[in-house]
Amino acid sequence: MAATLPSLMDDDPGYSKAFQAFLDSSTEHQSVKTFVEGPLRGILGRIGKGKPTLNVIGVGSGSGEMDLEIIRQIQLRHPKAKVDNEVVEPSSDMLVKYKDLVSKTSGLDHVTFTWNNMKTTEFEKTWKERNPKKKMDFIHMIQMLYYLEDPGAAVLFFRSLLRKNGKLLIILDTGDGGFAGLWDAYGAHFGKRQLNQGITVENMKNFLDARGITYQSYKIPAYVDITKCFIPGDEKGQHVLDLLTEVKEFSKTAPPELREAVMTKLRSPDCSQEVDGRILFNSTTEALVVDPSPRTHHPCCSVS
Ligand SMILES: C[S@@+](CC[C@H](N)C(=O)[O-])C[C@H]1O[C@@H](n2cnc3c(N)ncnc32)[C@H](O)[C@@H]1O
């Protein structure tokens, strides 16, 4: 099986289209929203208590739907506070959609948005020059660590920015879901650049546990209806397939034997179950709500 396939991430509008097709066929955003309105609500109520401004960073925010859900909950829990929201997103296409969503959403008068059209590595550099002392109340990295060369380093950097009651939210696929089933079997064939595409929440827990970093975890059940992926020429189905494999135009660019093997795997119990004639890919994720570093509290020089 040939190894070098075109990466979806190299095609900004293509990625954006594929992600939208994925969201349209998936319960992922609804499931994350339920988590934000459920367990995360109480957690957001305890960050930044009494502060006039809550500082937030969205990392890999995409088109901003989940960011605005989180901001809405923060505003409900802290009605008198302003929100200073930094967005880190390298895709210009995604940022255009995010800004459009902001312009159509009411109730954001007390929120300021700073748009960082860049990758996390560049953000880290500019942040250190721009804001060496600024501390954050809430930082989220939702379904984005797969795209980083060094996810662990990014997690440690963003965690280091938290105030003492701050929290870092990480959401990743579980190790027993469809993505792990697919990527464990064929990830090596999908492309050379997505070094961490196969990362799961279990890998991240091991990383945090090894460093004695504490967190709470919450399962977020979700599925993607991939029935259309099996209809030859169905445009939406092909976009979803591109997103699942992170390969640009997978149906056209993958060698036939890889394509066949992937399609068989996708409908196998390792990835999916069939319900009423629909093929439902298990895209369950898990949220880790990571605690900040314990700081020695000294009245003269507390940074929180
Ligand atoms: C699967 S999408 C998730 C978007 C959003 N968090 C959500 O859940 O709807 C992953 C996002 O990570 C962004 N991304 C990719 N590489 C990145 C990097 N190096 N630094 C920051 N974000 C990145 C992508 O552009 C994309 O918007």
The ligand as an SDF file (V2000), in Angstrom:
LIG
                    3D

 27 29  0  0  0  0  0  0  0  0999 V2000
  -11.3530   19.1500   14.6200 C   0  0  0  0  0  0  0  0  0  0  0  0
  -11.2260   20.8680   14.5330 S   0  0  0  0  0  0  0  0  0  0  0  0
  -11.9630   21.3290   16.1060 C   0  0  0  0  0  0  0  0  0  0  0  0
  -12.5150   22.7240   16.0820 C   0  0  0  0  0  0  0  0  0  0  0  0
  -13.2730   23.1450   17.3480 C   0  0  0  0  0  0  0  0  0  0  0  0
  -12.4370   23.0910   18.5320 N   0  0  0  0  0  0  0  0  0  0  0  0
  -14.5240   22.3150   17.5300 C   0  0  0  0  0  0  0  0  0  0  0  0
  -14.5220   21.4130   18.3780 O   0  0  0  0  0  0  0  0  0  0  0  0
  -15.4870   22.5770   16.8050 O   0  0  0  0  0  0  0  0  0  0  0  0
   -9.4930   21.1520   14.8480 C   0  0  0  0  0  0  0  0  0  0  0  0
   -9.0710   22.5940   14.7470 C   0  0  0  0  0  0  0  0  0  0  0  0
   -7.6890   22.7060   15.1210 O   0  0  0  0  0  0  0  0  0  0  0  0
   -7.0850   23.6500   14.2770 C   0  0  0  0  0  0  0  0  0  0  0  0
   -5.6180   23.4580   14.2530 N   0  0  0  0  0  0  0  0  0  0  0  0
   -4.8980   22.6680   13.4330 C   0  0  0  0  0  0  0  0  0  0  0  0
   -3.5740   22.7800   13.6800 N   0  0  0  0  0  0  0  0  0  0  0  0
   -3.4510   23.6520   14.7090 C   0  0  0  0  0  0  0  0  0  0  0  0
   -2.3470   24.2000   15.4030 C   0  0  0  0  0  0  0  0  0  0  0  0
   -1.0900   23.8460   15.1060 N   0  0  0  0  0  0  0  0  0  0  0  0
   -2.5790   25.1230   16.3840 N   0  0  0  0  0  0  0  0  0  0  0  0
   -3.8740   25.4950   16.6870 C   0  0  0  0  0  0  0  0  0  0  0  0
   -4.9640   24.9880   16.0450 N   0  0  0  0  0  0  0  0  0  0  0  0
   -4.7670   24.0840   15.0750 C   0  0  0  0  0  0  0  0  0  0  0  0
   -7.7500   23.3830   12.9350 C   0  0  0  0  0  0  0  0  0  0  0  0
   -7.5840   24.4560   12.0240 O   0  0  0  0  0  0  0  0  0  0  0  0
   -9.1770   23.1550   13.3520 C   0  0  0  0  0  0  0  0  0  0  0  0
   -9.9360   24.3350   13.3610 O   0  0  0  0  0  0  0  0  0  0  0  0
  1  2  1  0
  2  3  1  0
  2 10  1  0
  3  4  1  0
  4  5  1  0
  5  6  1  0
  5  7  1  0
  7  8  2  0
  7  9  1  0
 10 11  1  0
 11 12  1  0
 11 26  1  0
 12 13  1  0
 13 14  1  0
 13 24  1  0
 14 15  1  0
 14 23  1  0
 15 16  2  0
 16 17  1  0
 17 18  1  0
 17 23  2  0
 18 19  1  0
 18 20  2  0
 20 21  1  0
 21 22  2  0
 22 23  1  0
 24 25  1  0
 24 26  1  0
 26 27  1  0
M  CHG  2   2   1   9  -1
M  END
$$$$
